[in-house]
């Protein structure tokens, strides 16, 4: 089995745009937040507004895991997901065994990398569509927990890219990431055509990805969000998330 190339991100960190670049490459089957679909359809009482996530009782961590393993046995797979979506699998992820009871350790099935972003950007973006989000939905603590666990297991940090660096210089940062994860850099994949927002998510509504649908490359989108000091919800979330971002930021790839 070829290790599943994974980008562990946080919400509103340009991770779906990065996934769009991976689709453009054409050499990986791309899987969009498969554990998130479980989280929202069967494992979590809340979900983002305008997402219209449907309850799908046939979905489970076991079924998603089995599908990923089957895909990886057929060829290269790229997965983008958020670590807080796999908190329900924490025990077996740390222990090593997969949720299906098989002998393939979960963490060892992946070629891990991380995408981080300043919480002042991600949190205000979340607030723009979800004014009562909870800290459990931000993902920063879980992202750092997974990063620290992998660093301990590997004795070296997995690759980290920062969204601001990526948007400042997509060519340089993408090339550095490709080298770090062991795949060829394909600069032609940095450009693509417009699309429908619904093509980029399992949400029935694609409004969270409208800007991406109109984009043709990794670039900064127009921001019209409130400042991080707009209210206490944002300030408290920022204070909680910032130390995790800063800790990982010190390990980011610089090209």
Buried (B, 14 or more C-beta within 10 A) or exposed (E): EBBBBBBBBBBBBBBBBBBBBBBBBEEBBBBBBBBBBBBBBBBBEEBBBEBEBEEBEEBBBBBBBBEBBEBBEEEBBBBBBBBBBBBBBBEBBEEEBBBBEBEBBBBEBBBBBBBBBBBBBBBBBBBBBBEEBEBEBBBBBBBBBBBBBBBEBEEEBBBBBBBBBBBEEBEBBBBBBBBBBEBEBBEEBBEBEEBEBBEBBBBEBBBBBEBBBEBEEBEEBEEEBEEBEEEEBBEEBBEBBBEBBEBBBEBBBEE
